[in-house]
Amino acid sequence: MKKTLLLIVFSLLFTQCKKAADSNDLSAYQPHPFVELKHPEWSKNATIYEVNVRQFTPEGTFKAFERHLPRLKAMGIDIIWLMPINPIGIEKRKGTLGSEYSVRDYYGVNPEFGTKEDLKALVKKIHNIGMHVIVDWVANHSSWDNPLTKQHPDWYSKTPEGNFQPTPWYDWGDIIDFDYNKPELRKYMTEALVYWVKETDIDGYRCDVAGFIPVDFWEQVRLELDQVKPVFMLAEWESRDLHKKAFDMTYSWSLWDKMKDATTNHKGIGGVIEYLAHDESTFPKEAYRMTFTDNHDKNSWEGTPFSNFGEGLEASIVLAATVNGMPLVYSGQEAGLNRSLKFFDKDVIVWKKHPFEALYTKLFTLKHQNKALWNGSYGGEMIRIFNDKPNQVISFSRTKANDKVVLVMNYSDQTAKVTLHSKYQKGSYTDYFSNQKTDLGEETAMDLEPWSYKILVSKK
């Protein structure tokens, strides 16, 4: 009986000691990065440029676009994004030339742009000058006359009557919607994506309306593409779940919306500040966000870049290039494109000298050289610098390794005499644009004209 009691006592003591020891074990509570994929090394400080091949030159071909490559390289562009390169549907086509997002053949090249050999030659020239290239991919839907409609009609979603339909709730009358519950469709589309990487040596994809398609499909796509070569994947969507195993970068539509609210909608900078706060607190540090003042959707449907942001356009370009994210330039933006490009018809960009090209060159040089502005976790955290003009002036710092950048921007149409509460950023800086020495103290006063900005840089 005594032995039994002793065993019970020892057992209880052992259990209590084990619990005490286990209570010091924090392995189950360690933070884990949300993003599990590995970004291509060359993307860490990259910029991106969207190419509307149809409108870029009078010829509207891959070959004609080639002559712009040295200029884009000199401007600081790293990734060339080609809008869809596949043949376009004829049935229910919109306009004279149709939408490039109405795909008739996933294994073909749009003859409007050239041949597969022309595409290969373009990719090679892009690589030869140290840039990379991704191609727009339309997996959500096809044209009405895609051969798949006859070969595999069961791969498409249907109306209650059993007929083909555009993507539900949208008036995209020139396309019909796929059904990604079909494993055979998933296999076909994945094999087509792998084909173009193997066949033309492209470096990845921009995926149209990526959020309309199940995430597990994209995760399998990424797995198979990375077995061919390390790829870069951009999703036309704004959702953190796509970053875990599938996409390097998603759109930052919300920043565009908040910048428009602050400029032409005259709602003040509160929305921008809220966006920046949420970006730092809720978005995965390892993920990339694409920041922009224009792209083919905004250009085609929302008016010109000038009407989008009015007098605040230049400041918006600077903001998009210095916040957390990868800045995008759309075809013709650097030349001051002052009208919307037609989407379904020929409408050539008028190329001319314009200050935006010099501005982009200057901003992208800084991005390449200053680690504080690099993408995702390669770059520095945005730390707000509070000031006494919170309804007008955006101010923050970013630091990485020995590099520091401070942005001070009067994002309003009124002059601002502002005092920065900059005790944590104290030190000597150089104004990146004027090259003047600037000191920040615990309290730093500045006079800022409407829509003006300062980018201050320093080395630790």
Disulfide bonds with the S-S distance in Angstrom:
none
